[in-house]
Amino acid sequence: MSNAGRDGTSSRRDCIRTMAAAGGAAALASCAPNRRAASDAGDPETGNVEAIHFPEGYPPYPSAEATETAFAEHVSPGNVGVMKAFGTELHFGQREGARVQDAFTKKWYWDCHRNGTLYNLGHRNPDIIAAVKEALHQLEIGNLLLISGYKAKAAEKLIASTGGALTGVTYTASGAESTEVAIRAVRGITRRTKLVSIEASYHGHTCFALAAGDNPDNHERYLLDFDDFVFVPYNDLDAMTAAVDDETAAVLIESSPAQSGFPVPDSGYFQAVNDICRKNGAKLIIDEVQTGLGATGKFWFWQHHGIVPDIVTTAKGLGGGILANAAVLLAPEIKEWFFDTAIPHSSTFGGNELGCVATAKVCDLTMAPGFLEQVNALAEQFAEGLRGGPYRVNQHGLCMGILSEEMGKMEMTAKLFEAGIFTVPAWYTDGGVEFRPILTLTENEADEIIRIFRDTVG
Ligand SMILES: Cc1ncc(COP(=O)(O)O)c(C=O)c1O
């Protein structure tokens, strides 16, 4: 994939640096007309994206090596190691729609990682940006104690997305914090501490969330191996029946565990789990951080499965990829108990007013007539296009796991990256990747991703 704007990009950047050194704002303004110079323009044939914004100091380090050294020193050497091991050392530069550009190599990649639901609506979605820009004239974070119409309005829309089945919203700042709130709520309401969750699932990096996720290294490292947090295999009703008893506060399920390659449960699995919970007086929590907000072709994954959970956790895409926001959705009975105290939960950034403007816009766009139909049409296009290859496709709309017996997960990830598709290995599989195309792809873009995938993997 070439980048039509590459030459224009660097000349505009040079222009800005030179002009800025020479004389400030007026000089910088004289660079502006170059923005739409021929060499900068997007190419409608290839879909290449126009270079749009290069303020001085972006990116903050002059090279990939300098960025990695500083990141490893000040933030996380582990992350640098992981990206090197995956063969996906991508440093986000320009981002637009379904693609991201490496800041240093200038190569464009199709984003099929999507960061869970974070970029469901694409990178730098113009409708989200417009809503947030408009709100910035008046709003900021807000005050966590005060009554806010912006929080209430976004909550109203989230409740509408459940068809009114869930009626309460508690805001948080992350998926992990949503997990904490959900577990705290079920412990309080049931007066029980036992939690049953799914092997190889992930719920975030706070204490309850790590304890409820199946990663023994973390349990050992942080002393989070709780006796009453137990794990059963996904889609195994015998194990679930054996594990859930009258001491169980809740069953917590990552709707389809991403790191296991988005397995597809047997028909009736979720209804049976729901029945097991009801029979034992346990609550059912569904973690929709990966699958919510339209990614599976309905607004929520659980809406495919004929159940209404007691609690739904969500995060990532609630801010439309532009701002942070996250939430826990509560069924009426849980809401009644959880809200019956002065401050059921408090989070400065959870439900921040700008974030809530973004959340309201995300709900409007996702519930707009035709949007989910479009997601389902894209899902069908991928199902067709990927059919017959030397791999198995687990598919829930645009949440897919592609599992190969011929190619290891690291090899597949690295080869796809080389070919221009960014994703990650499905960690708990031998050969498989998490494959989450962006929900706003055009048909041509989807065809191009399918073509690259098939040329690379078969
Ligand atoms: C299923 C699931 N739950 C929870 C989380 C944690 O979300 P956050 O990173 O916002 O804490 C993640 C993050 O990837 C996730 O995939």
The ligand as an SDF file (V2000), in Angstrom:
LIG
                    3D

 16 16  0  0  0  0  0  0  0  0999 V2000
  -13.2830   -7.8710   27.8050 C   0  0  0  0  0  0  0  0  0  0  0  0
  -12.5520   -6.7460   28.4820 C   0  0  0  0  0  0  0  0  0  0  0  0
  -12.9540   -6.3410   29.7020 N   0  0  0  0  0  0  0  0  0  0  0  0
  -12.3390   -5.3290   30.3420 C   0  0  0  0  0  0  0  0  0  0  0  0
  -11.2700   -4.6780   29.7810 C   0  0  0  0  0  0  0  0  0  0  0  0
  -10.5750   -3.5830   30.5110 C   0  0  0  0  0  0  0  0  0  0  0  0
  -10.8580   -2.3440   29.9490 O   0  0  0  0  0  0  0  0  0  0  0  0
   -9.9150   -1.1000   30.2740 P   0  0  0  0  0  0  0  0  0  0  0  0
   -8.6190   -1.2890   29.5480 O   0  0  0  0  0  0  0  0  0  0  0  0
  -10.7040    0.0840   29.8060 O   0  0  0  0  0  0  0  0  0  0  0  0
   -9.7300   -1.0960   31.7600 O   0  0  0  0  0  0  0  0  0  0  0  0
  -10.8260   -5.0570   28.5090 C   0  0  0  0  0  0  0  0  0  0  0  0
   -9.6750   -4.3730   27.8610 C   0  0  0  0  0  0  0  0  0  0  0  0
   -9.1780   -4.7100   26.8410 O   0  0  0  0  0  0  0  0  0  0  0  0
  -11.4760   -6.1230   27.8460 C   0  0  0  0  0  0  0  0  0  0  0  0
  -11.0800   -6.5290   26.6340 O   0  0  0  0  0  0  0  0  0  0  0  0
  1  2  1  0
  2  3  1  0
  2 15  2  0
  3  4  2  0
  4  5  1  0
  5  6  1  0
  5 12  2  0
  6  7  1  0
  7  8  1  0
  8  9  2  0
  8 10  1  0
  8 11  1  0
 12 13  1  0
 12 15  1  0
 13 14  2  0
 15 16  1  0
M  END
$$$$
